[in-house]
Amino acid sequence: MIPTRFAIHEGPPSGHLVTWSILRPPRSIHMSETPDPREANKRAAQQIFDVWDGDDIDALDDVIAEDVIFHGPEQVRGTVHGRDAYKDNLRMMRAGLPDLFFEAHDVVAEDDTVMAHCTFGGIHDGEIMGIEPTGTSVEVTWFGSYRFDDGKVVEVTSLPDLFGVFLQLGVAEPPGGTPTTEAENKEIARKYPEEVISEGNLGLIDEIIADDYVEHNSARPEPLHGPDGVKEYVSTLRSAFPDIHCGVEDLIAEGDMVVRRDRATATHEGEFMGIEATEAKGVVEGIHIHRIEDGQLVET
């Protein structure tokens, strides 16, 4: 209640001023709201993240039920039961990644469930999942859910990107084949002018030209497509210029791109692009930009 004061006069002006105090209810009362269980569960989940990021493992006793059910990848341990089994999983990760870090990016809650998108990683300085130490720095995307009952986690589902781990540790190959190095890409780009155009090795085209290859050639009104298109073009070129020699002047590479500067000499001994043979000798210089995937030219 809030006290209210007012004054009245009794008798003549010389009378005493009497002040009365009464209590009246406030116009509104802001009562403390019931705590949102979702926020409480998210805070508990953050405590788990903090433990993974380096705090005392025994701090998990405060937020994980003793009979918790932990669903992990079958390739690791599958489903296990009990808080001690959950702790053992964390100890295994720390043994493989002694400087283990863990960071939560998105945490969403509703009712009794919290779901999270996180990242964890470290230097692979210990055996993990049967993989001997590689000294490689790994960073893994992780998705997980926690189901709460009476303030503690009673069920966990853990979905780390294991394939990403295997790729980073070098025990798995990326889909689509083994990527080539910049040096290998330069060698592939070199073979086109030196072995295919200069030597006429048309059989090599199927090896270095992808099925969906596209070549944007300023000497032609339409792009070349695929190995067959390249074979037709090279055959026509060599019929018109049998002694053509295409020498590479420069090759530079970055990632899947190779830039080639070359210089070709030839004698015009056959019809080419509607022009009859002239027997003239000529020099042509050009710059080509190649994109290479899985050991083959895919675009020029």
Secondary structure by P-SEA (a helix, b strand, c coil): cbbbbbbbbccccccbbbbbbbbbbcccccccccccaaaaaaaaaaaaaaaaacccccccccccccbbbbbcccccccccccaaaaaaaaaaaaaaccbbbbbbcccccccccccccccccccccccccccccccbbbbbbbbbbbbbccccccbbbbbcaaaaaaaaaccccccccccccaaaaaaaaaaacccccccccccccccccccbbbbbccccccccccaaaaaaaaaaaaaaccbbbbbbccccccccbbbbbbbbbbbccccccccccccccccccbbbbbbbcccccccc
